[in-house]
């Protein structure tokens, strides 16, 4: 796994980076948006890919 496929997921409410994951940038052109649990907001919320 290369580091250029590594992305950060940021909470849309508190704007903290809470998750890191991998994405195939050749196949998936759009930014990821996943509903995940935020440990600071204490609820499931939309996480978006950051730069």
N, CA, C, O and CB atoms as a CASP TS submission, in Angstrom:
PFRMAT TS
TARGET T0000
AUTHOR 0000-0000-0000
METHOD Language model
MODEL 1
PARENT N/A
ATOM      1  N   UNK     1       0.840  -1.193   0.000  1.00  0.00           N
ATOM      2  CA  UNK     1       0.000   0.000   0.000  1.00  0.00           C
ATOM      3  C   UNK     1       0.878   1.246   0.000  1.00  0.00           C
ATOM      4  O   UNK     1       1.777   1.395   0.827  1.00  0.00           O
ATOM      5  CB  UNK     1      -0.952   0.004   1.220  1.00  0.00           C
ATOM      6  N   UNK     2       0.602   2.114  -0.924  1.00  0.00           N
ATOM      7  CA  UNK     2       1.404   3.336  -0.993  1.00  0.00           C
ATOM      8  C   UNK     2       0.730   4.459  -0.209  1.00  0.00           C
ATOM      9  O   UNK     2      -0.479   4.438   0.021  1.00  0.00           O
ATOM     10  CB  UNK     2       1.621   3.761  -2.460  1.00  0.00           C
ATOM     11  N   UNK     3       1.521   5.421   0.187  1.00  0.00           N
ATOM     12  CA  UNK     3       1.015   6.528   0.982  1.00  0.00           C
ATOM     13  C   UNK     3       0.164   7.496   0.174  1.00  0.00           C
ATOM     14  O   UNK     3      -0.614   8.250   0.759  1.00  0.00           O
ATOM     15  CB  UNK     3       2.158   7.266   1.606  1.00  0.00           C
ATOM     16  N   UNK     4       0.283   7.501  -1.146  1.00  0.00           N
ATOM     17  CA  UNK     4      -0.506   8.439  -1.937  1.00  0.00           C
ATOM     18  C   UNK     4      -1.960   8.002  -2.043  1.00  0.00           C
ATOM     19  O   UNK     4      -2.800   8.792  -2.475  1.00  0.00           O
ATOM     20  CB  UNK     4       0.092   8.586  -3.325  1.00  0.00           C
ATOM     21  N   UNK     5      -2.285   6.766  -1.662  1.00  0.00           N
ATOM     22  CA  UNK     5      -3.672   6.311  -1.623  1.00  0.00           C
ATOM     23  C   UNK     5      -4.326   6.560  -0.265  1.00  0.00           C
ATOM     24  O   UNK     5      -5.528   6.343  -0.111  1.00  0.00           O
ATOM     25  CB  UNK     5      -3.740   4.836  -1.961  1.00  0.00           C
ATOM     26  N   UNK     6      -3.558   7.006   0.708  1.00  0.00           N
ATOM     27  CA  UNK     6      -4.067   7.262   2.045  1.00  0.00           C
ATOM     28  C   UNK     6      -4.823   8.587   2.078  1.00  0.00           C
ATOM     29  O   UNK     6      -4.321   9.607   1.606  1.00  0.00           O
ATOM     30  CB  UNK     6      -2.920   7.270   3.066  1.00  0.00           C
ATOM     31  N   UNK     7      -6.040   8.568   2.642  1.00  0.00           N
ATOM     32  CA  UNK     7      -6.836   9.794   2.750  1.00  0.00           C
ATOM     33  C   UNK     7      -7.278   9.994   4.190  1.00  0.00           C
ATOM     34  O   UNK     7      -7.280   9.054   4.985  1.00  0.00           O
ATOM     35  CB  UNK     7      -8.066   9.743   1.808  1.00  0.00           C
ATOM     36  N   UNK     8      -7.657  11.238   4.524  1.00  0.00           N
ATOM     37  CA  UNK     8      -8.167  11.577   5.852  1.00  0.00           C
ATOM     38  C   UNK     8      -9.659  11.851   5.748  1.00  0.00           C
ATOM     39  O   UNK     8     -10.118  12.463   4.784  1.00  0.00           O
ATOM     40  CB  UNK     8      -7.418  12.807   6.448  1.00  0.00           C
ATOM     41  N   UNK     9     -10.416  11.396   6.745  1.00  0.00           N
ATOM     42  CA  UNK     9     -11.848  11.663   6.803  1.00  0.00           C
ATOM     43  C   UNK     9     -12.116  12.618   7.959  1.00  0.00           C
ATOM     44  O   UNK     9     -11.706  12.371   9.093  1.00  0.00           O
ATOM     45  CB  UNK     9     -12.664  10.343   6.967  1.00  0.00           C
ATOM     46  N   UNK    10     -12.804  13.703   7.657  1.00  0.00           N
ATOM     47  CA  UNK    10     -13.065  14.765   8.631  1.00  0.00           C
ATOM     48  C   UNK    10     -14.551  14.799   8.962  1.00  0.00           C
ATOM     49  O   UNK    10     -15.391  14.658   8.074  1.00  0.00           O
ATOM     50  CB  UNK    10     -12.596  16.143   8.091  1.00  0.00           C
ATOM     51  N   UNK    11     -14.873  14.984  10.227  1.00  0.00           N
ATOM     52  CA  UNK    11     -16.253  15.087  10.675  1.00  0.00           C
ATOM     53  C   UNK    11     -16.862  16.385  10.136  1.00  0.00           C
ATOM     54  O   UNK    11     -16.220  17.434  10.174  1.00  0.00           O
ATOM     55  CB  UNK    11     -16.338  15.035  12.228  1.00  0.00           C
ATOM     56  N   UNK    12     -18.089  16.313   9.639  1.00  0.00           N
ATOM     57  CA  UNK    12     -18.712  17.505   9.062  1.00  0.00           C
ATOM     58  C   UNK    12     -19.254  18.451  10.141  1.00  0.00           C
ATOM     59  O   UNK    12     -19.544  19.610   9.846  1.00  0.00           O
ATOM     60  CB  UNK    12     -19.841  17.097   8.119  1.00  0.00           C
ATOM     61  N   UNK    13     -19.394  17.977  11.383  1.00  0.00           N
ATOM     62  CA  UNK    13     -19.855  18.849  12.475  1.00  0.00           C
ATOM     63  C   UNK    13     -18.702  19.535  13.198  1.00  0.00           C
ATOM     64  O   UNK    13     -18.615  20.763  13.215  1.00  0.00           O
ATOM     65  CB  UNK    13     -20.670  18.046  13.476  1.00  0.00           C
ATOM     66  N   UNK    14     -17.826  18.745  13.788  1.00  0.00           N
ATOM     67  CA  UNK    14     -16.751  19.324  14.609  1.00  0.00           C
ATOM     68  C   UNK    14     -15.462  19.565  13.824  1.00  0.00           C
ATOM     69  O   UNK    14     -14.540  20.186  14.352  1.00  0.00           O
ATOM     70  CB  UNK    14     -16.456  18.414  15.783  1.00  0.00           C
ATOM     71  N   UNK    15     -15.373  19.098  12.595  1.00  0.00           N
ATOM     72  CA  UNK    15     -14.232  19.312  11.697  1.00  0.00           C
ATOM     73  C   UNK    15     -12.922  18.757  12.241  1.00  0.00           C
ATOM     74  O   UNK    15     -11.858  19.341  12.036  1.00  0.00           O
ATOM     75  CB  UNK    15     -14.069  20.782  11.426  1.00  0.00           C
ATOM     76  N   UNK    16     -13.005  17.632  12.932  1.00  0.00           N
ATOM     77  CA  UNK    16     -11.799  16.950  13.393  1.00  0.00           C
ATOM     78  C   UNK    16     -11.535  15.753  12.492  1.00  0.00           C
ATOM     79  O   UNK    16     -12.464  15.101  12.016  1.00  0.00           O
ATOM     80  CB  UNK    16     -11.935  16.506  14.879  1.00  0.00           C
ATOM     81  N   UNK    17     -10.270  15.476  12.269  1.00  0.00           N
ATOM     82  CA  UNK    17      -9.894  14.308  11.475  1.00  0.00           C
ATOM     83  C   UNK    17      -9.937  13.101  12.409  1.00  0.00           C
ATOM     84  O   UNK    17      -9.124  12.990  13.327  1.00  0.00           O
ATOM     85  CB  UNK    17      -8.462  14.482  10.814  1.00  0.00           C
ATOM     86  N   UNK    18     -10.887  12.200  12.172  1.00  0.00           N
ATOM     87  CA  UNK    18     -11.078  11.068  13.072  1.00  0.00           C
ATOM     88  C   UNK    18     -10.751   9.728  12.444  1.00  0.00           C
ATOM     89  O   UNK    18     -10.569   8.746  13.164  1.00  0.00           O
ATOM     90  CB  UNK    18     -12.480  11.049  13.556  1.00  0.00           C
ATOM     91  N   UNK    19     -10.671   9.658  11.117  1.00  0.00           N
ATOM     92  CA  UNK    19     -10.398   8.388  10.444  1.00  0.00           C
ATOM     93  C   UNK    19      -9.396   8.584   9.313  1.00  0.00           C
ATOM     94  O   UNK    19      -9.310   9.653   8.709  1.00  0.00           O
ATOM     95  CB  UNK    19     -11.699   7.773   9.901  1.00  0.00           C
ATOM     96  N   UNK    20      -8.639   7.516   9.045  1.00  0.00           N
ATOM     97  CA  UNK    20      -7.756   7.435   7.883  1.00  0.00           C
ATOM     98  C   UNK    20      -8.129   6.158   7.145  1.00  0.00           C
ATOM     99  O   UNK    20      -8.385   5.126   7.764  1.00  0.00           O
ATOM    100  CB  UNK    20      -6.223   7.447   8.295  1.00  0.00           C
ATOM    101  N   UNK    21      -8.157   6.236   5.820  1.00  0.00           N
ATOM    102  CA  UNK    21      -8.507   5.068   5.021  1.00  0.00           C
ATOM    103  C   UNK    21      -7.801   5.148   3.680  1.00  0.00           C
ATOM    104  O   UNK    21      -7.117   6.128   3.385  1.00  0.00           O
ATOM    105  CB  UNK    21     -10.037   4.962   4.829  1.00  0.00           C
ATOM    106  N   UNK    22      -7.971   4.118   2.876  1.00  0.00           N
ATOM    107  CA  UNK    22      -7.356   4.054   1.562  1.00  0.00           C
ATOM    108  C   UNK    22      -8.414   4.198   0.484  1.00  0.00           C
ATOM    109  O   UNK    22      -9.561   3.787   0.661  1.00  0.00           O
ATOM    110  CB  UNK    22      -6.585   2.744   1.387  1.00  0.00           C
ATOM    111  N   UNK    23      -8.016   4.788  -0.636  1.00  0.00           N
ATOM    112  CA  UNK    23      -8.916   4.947  -1.774  1.00  0.00           C
ATOM    113  C   UNK    23      -8.103   4.772  -3.047  1.00  0.00           C
ATOM    114  O   UNK    23      -6.993   5.291  -3.160  1.00  0.00           O
ATOM    115  CB  UNK    23      -9.632   6.340  -1.748  1.00  0.00           C
ATOM    116  N   UNK    24      -8.657   4.040  -4.001  1.00  0.00           N
ATOM    117  CA  UNK    24      -8.018   3.903  -5.301  1.00  0.00           C
ATOM    118  C   UNK    24      -8.357   5.150  -6.112  1.00  0.00           C
ATOM    119  O   UNK    24      -9.481   5.294  -6.592  1.00  0.00           O
ATOM    120  CB  UNK    24      -8.481   2.593  -6.039  1.00  0.00           C
ATOM    121  N   UNK    25      -7.395   6.043  -6.262  1.00  0.00           N
ATOM    122  CA  UNK    25      -7.645   7.334  -6.906  1.00  0.00           C
ATOM    123  C   UNK    25      -7.789   7.228  -8.410  1.00  0.00           C
ATOM    124  O   UNK    25      -8.280   8.157  -9.051  1.00  0.00           O
ATOM    125  CB  UNK    25      -6.536   8.291  -6.582  1.00  0.00           C
ATOM    126  N   UNK    26      -7.366   6.103  -8.988  1.00  0.00           N
ATOM    127  CA  UNK    26      -7.539   5.901 -10.426  1.00  0.00           C
ATOM    128  C   UNK    26      -8.967   5.498 -10.774  1.00  0.00           C
ATOM    129  O   UNK    26      -9.475   5.861 -11.834  1.00  0.00           O
ATOM    130  CB  UNK    26      -6.568   4.843 -10.928  1.00  0.00           C
ATOM    131  N   UNK    27      -9.611   4.754  -9.891  1.00  0.00           N
ATOM    132  CA  UNK    27     -10.968   4.275 -10.162  1.00  0.00           C
ATOM    133  C   UNK    27     -12.036   5.200  -9.588  1.00  0.00           C
ATOM    134  O   UNK    27     -13.062   5.427 -10.230  1.00  0.00           O
ATOM    135  CB  UNK    27     -11.147   2.882  -9.596  1.00  0.00           C
ATOM    136  N   UNK    28     -11.812   5.735  -8.396  1.00  0.00           N
ATOM    137  CA  UNK    28     -12.798   6.586  -7.722  1.00  0.00           C
ATOM    138  C   UNK    28     -12.333   8.029  -7.857  1.00  0.00           C
ATOM    139  O   UNK    28     -11.377   8.439  -7.198  1.00  0.00           O
ATOM    140  CB  UNK    28     -12.976   6.185  -6.207  1.00  0.00           C
ATOM    141  N   UNK    29     -12.998   8.796  -8.699  1.00  0.00           N
ATOM    142  CA  UNK    29     -12.576  10.174  -8.967  1.00  0.00           C
ATOM    143  C   UNK    29     -13.172  11.179  -7.981  1.00  0.00           C
ATOM    144  O   UNK    29     -12.565  12.218  -7.725  1.00  0.00           O
ATOM    145  CB  UNK    29     -12.962  10.564 -10.377  1.00  0.00           C
ATOM    146  N   UNK    30     -14.337  10.891  -7.431  1.00  0.00           N
ATOM    147  CA  UNK    30     -14.986  11.829  -6.509  1.00  0.00           C
ATOM    148  C   UNK    30     -14.463  11.631  -5.094  1.00  0.00           C
ATOM    149  O   UNK    30     -13.882  10.595  -4.773  1.00  0.00           O
ATOM    150  CB  UNK    30     -16.517  11.653  -6.539  1.00  0.00           C
ATOM    151  N   UNK    31     -14.675  12.626  -4.264  1.00  0.00           N
ATOM    152  CA  UNK    31     -14.260  12.534  -2.864  1.00  0.00           C
ATOM    153  C   UNK    31     -15.231  11.656  -2.091  1.00  0.00           C
ATOM    154  O   UNK    31     -16.434  11.649  -2.354  1.00  0.00           O
ATOM    155  CB  UNK    31     -14.174  13.934  -2.222  1.00  0.00           C
ATOM    156  N   UNK    32     -14.683  10.915  -1.131  1.00  0.00           N
ATOM    157  CA  UNK    32     -15.511  10.008  -0.341  1.00  0.00           C
ATOM    158  C   UNK    32     -16.326  10.770   0.688  1.00  0.00           C
ATOM    159  O   UNK    32     -15.871  11.755   1.268  1.00  0.00           O
ATOM    160  CB  UNK    32     -14.645   8.959   0.350  1.00  0.00           C
ATOM    161  N   UNK    33     -17.549  10.285   0.898  1.00  0.00           N
ATOM    162  CA  UNK    33     -18.424  10.776   1.962  1.00  0.00           C
ATOM    163  C   UNK    33     -19.047   9.552   2.611  1.00  0.00           C
ATOM    164  O   UNK    33     -19.834   8.841   1.985  1.00  0.00           O
ATOM    165  CB  UNK    33     -19.528  11.772   1.413  1.00  0.00           C
ATOM    166  N   UNK    34     -18.695   9.308   3.866  1.00  0.00           N
ATOM    167  CA  UNK    34     -19.131   8.102   4.570  1.00  0.00           C
ATOM    168  C   UNK    34     -19.712   8.500   5.921  1.00  0.00           C
ATOM    169  O   UNK    34     -19.184   9.378   6.604  1.00  0.00           O
ATOM    170  CB  UNK    34     -17.952   7.097   4.750  1.00  0.00           C
ATOM    171  N   UNK    35     -20.819   7.837   6.301  1.00  0.00           N
ATOM    172  CA  UNK    35     -21.375   8.051   7.633  1.00  0.00           C
ATOM    173  C   UNK    35     -20.638   7.141   8.613  1.00  0.00           C
ATOM    174  O   UNK    35     -20.701   5.915   8.522  1.00  0.00           O
ATOM    175  CB  UNK    35     -22.918   7.775   7.658  1.00  0.00           C
ATOM    176  N   UNK    36     -19.935   7.781   9.557  1.00  0.00           N
ATOM    177  CA  UNK    36     -19.168   7.044  10.552  1.00  0.00           C
ATOM    178  C   UNK    36     -19.399   7.671  11.924  1.00  0.00           C
ATOM    179  O   UNK    36     -19.952   8.764  12.043  1.00  0.00           O
ATOM    180  CB  UNK    36     -17.654   7.034  10.194  1.00  0.00           C
ATOM    181  N   UNK    37     -18.965   6.956  12.948  1.00  0.00           N
ATOM    182  CA  UNK    37     -19.145   7.435  14.320  1.00  0.00           C
ATOM    183  C   UNK    37     -18.036   8.400  14.690  1.00  0.00           C
ATOM    184  O   UNK    37     -16.859   8.096  14.495  1.00  0.00           O
ATOM    185  CB  UNK    37     -19.180   6.259  15.310  1.00  0.00           C
ATOM    186  N   UNK    38     -18.397   9.562  15.224  1.00  0.00           N
ATOM    187  CA  UNK    38     -17.425  10.537  15.708  1.00  0.00           C
ATOM    188  C   UNK    38     -17.338  10.405  17.223  1.00  0.00           C
ATOM    189  O   UNK    38     -18.353  10.431  17.919  1.00  0.00           O
ATOM    190  CB  UNK    38     -17.817  11.996  15.288  1.00  0.00           C
ATOM    191  N   UNK    39     -16.125  10.264  17.720  1.00  0.00           N
ATOM    192  CA  UNK    39     -15.959  10.065  19.159  1.00  0.00           C
ATOM    193  C   UNK    39     -16.126  11.347  19.955  1.00  0.00           C
ATOM    194  O   UNK    39     -16.325  11.287  21.168  1.00  0.00           O
ATOM    195  CB  UNK    39     -14.605   9.476  19.442  1.00  0.00           C
ATOM    196  N   UNK    40     -16.052  12.510  19.311  1.00  0.00           N
ATOM    197  CA  UNK    40     -16.257  13.772  20.012  1.00  0.00           C
ATOM    198  C   UNK    40     -17.718  14.213  19.970  1.00  0.00           C
ATOM    199  O   UNK    40     -18.228  14.762  20.947  1.00  0.00           O
ATOM    200  CB  UNK    40     -15.372  14.852  19.412  1.00  0.00           C
ATOM    201  N   UNK    41     -18.384  13.979  18.858  1.00  0.00           N
ATOM    202  CA  UNK    41     -19.808  14.332  18.749  1.00  0.00           C
ATOM    203  C   UNK    41     -20.706  13.274  19.386  1.00  0.00           C
ATOM    204  O   UNK    41     -21.863  13.554  19.700  1.00  0.00           O
ATOM    205  CB  UNK    41     -20.196  14.519  17.279  1.00  0.00           C
ATOM    206  N   UNK    42     -20.194  12.085  19.576  1.00  0.00           N
ATOM    207  CA  UNK    42     -20.905  10.952  20.173  1.00  0.00           C
ATOM    208  C   UNK    42     -22.128  10.520  19.361  1.00  0.00           C
ATOM    209  O   UNK    42     -23.161  10.159  19.924  1.00  0.00           O
ATOM    210  CB  UNK    42     -21.334  11.304  21.580  1.00  0.00           C
ATOM    211  N   UNK    43     -21.997  10.562  18.015  1.00  0.00           N
ATOM    212  CA  UNK    43     -23.079  10.107  17.151  1.00  0.00           C
ATOM    213  C   UNK    43     -22.527   9.777  15.767  1.00  0.00           C
ATOM    214  O   UNK    43     -21.405  10.147  15.424  1.00  0.00           O
ATOM    215  CB  UNK    43     -24.192  11.177  17.054  1.00  0.00           C
ATOM    216  N   UNK    44     -23.339   9.075  14.981  1.00  0.00           N
ATOM    217  CA  UNK    44     -22.984   8.784  13.598  1.00  0.00           C
ATOM    218  C   UNK    44     -23.277  10.012  12.755  1.00  0.00           C
ATOM    219  O   UNK    44     -24.373  10.571  12.795  1.00  0.00           O
ATOM    220  CB  UNK    44     -23.756   7.544  13.064  1.00  0.00           C
ATOM    221  N   UNK    45     -22.282  10.414  11.997  1.00  0.00           N
ATOM    222  CA  UNK    45     -22.398  11.647  11.232  1.00  0.00           C
ATOM    223  C   UNK    45     -21.588  11.507   9.944  1.00  0.00           C
ATOM    224  O   UNK    45     -20.732  10.630   9.836  1.00  0.00           O
ATOM    225  CB  UNK    45     -21.915  12.871  12.066  1.00  0.00           C
ATOM    226  N   UNK    46     -21.854  12.349   8.999  1.00  0.00           N
ATOM    227  CA  UNK    46     -21.177  12.304   7.706  1.00  0.00           C
ATOM    228  C   UNK    46     -19.726  12.743   7.849  1.00  0.00           C
ATOM    229  O   UNK    46     -19.444  13.793   8.426  1.00  0.00           O
ATOM    230  CB  UNK    46     -21.904  13.191   6.682  1.00  0.00           C
ATOM    231  N   UNK    47     -18.808  11.941   7.324  1.00  0.00           N
ATOM    232  CA  UNK    47     -17.382  12.267   7.284  1.00  0.00           C
ATOM    233  C   UNK    47     -16.987  12.450   5.828  1.00  0.00           C
ATOM    234  O   UNK    47     -17.330  11.634   4.973  1.00  0.00           O
ATOM    235  CB  UNK    47     -16.512  11.151   7.972  1.00  0.00           C
ATOM    236  N   UNK    48     -16.265  13.524   5.556  1.00  0.00           N
ATOM    237  CA  UNK    48     -15.855  13.831   4.194  1.00  0.00           C
ATOM    238  C   UNK    48     -14.347  13.759   4.059  1.00  0.00           C
ATOM    239  O   UNK    48     -13.605  13.976   5.018  1.00  0.00           O
ATOM    240  CB  UNK    48     -16.356  15.208   3.780  1.00  0.00           C
ATOM    241  N   UNK    49     -13.918  13.454   2.867  1.00  0.00           N
ATOM    242  CA  UNK    49     -12.487  13.373   2.575  1.00  0.00           C
ATOM    243  C   UNK    49     -11.886  14.778   2.531  1.00  0.00           C
ATOM    244  O   UNK    49     -12.475  15.700   1.968  1.00  0.00           O
ATOM    245  CB  UNK    49     -12.241  12.633   1.234  1.00  0.00           C
ATOM    246  N   UNK    50     -10.698  14.925   3.136  1.00  0.00           N
ATOM    247  CA  UNK    50     -10.002  16.208   3.146  1.00  0.00           C
ATOM    248  C   UNK    50      -8.737  16.104   2.312  1.00  0.00           C
ATOM    249  O   UNK    50      -8.387  15.023   1.838  1.00  0.00           O
ATOM    250  CB  UNK    50      -9.667  16.647   4.590  1.00  0.00           C
ATOM    251  N   UNK    51      -8.052  17.225   2.132  1.00  0.00           N
ATOM    252  CA  UNK    51      -6.817  17.239   1.363  1.00  0.00           C
ATOM    253  C   UNK    51      -5.681  16.664   2.165  1.00  0.00           C
ATOM    254  O   UNK    51      -4.553  16.594   1.677  1.00  0.00           O
ATOM    255  CB  UNK    51      -6.479  18.644   0.915  1.00  0.00           C
TER
END
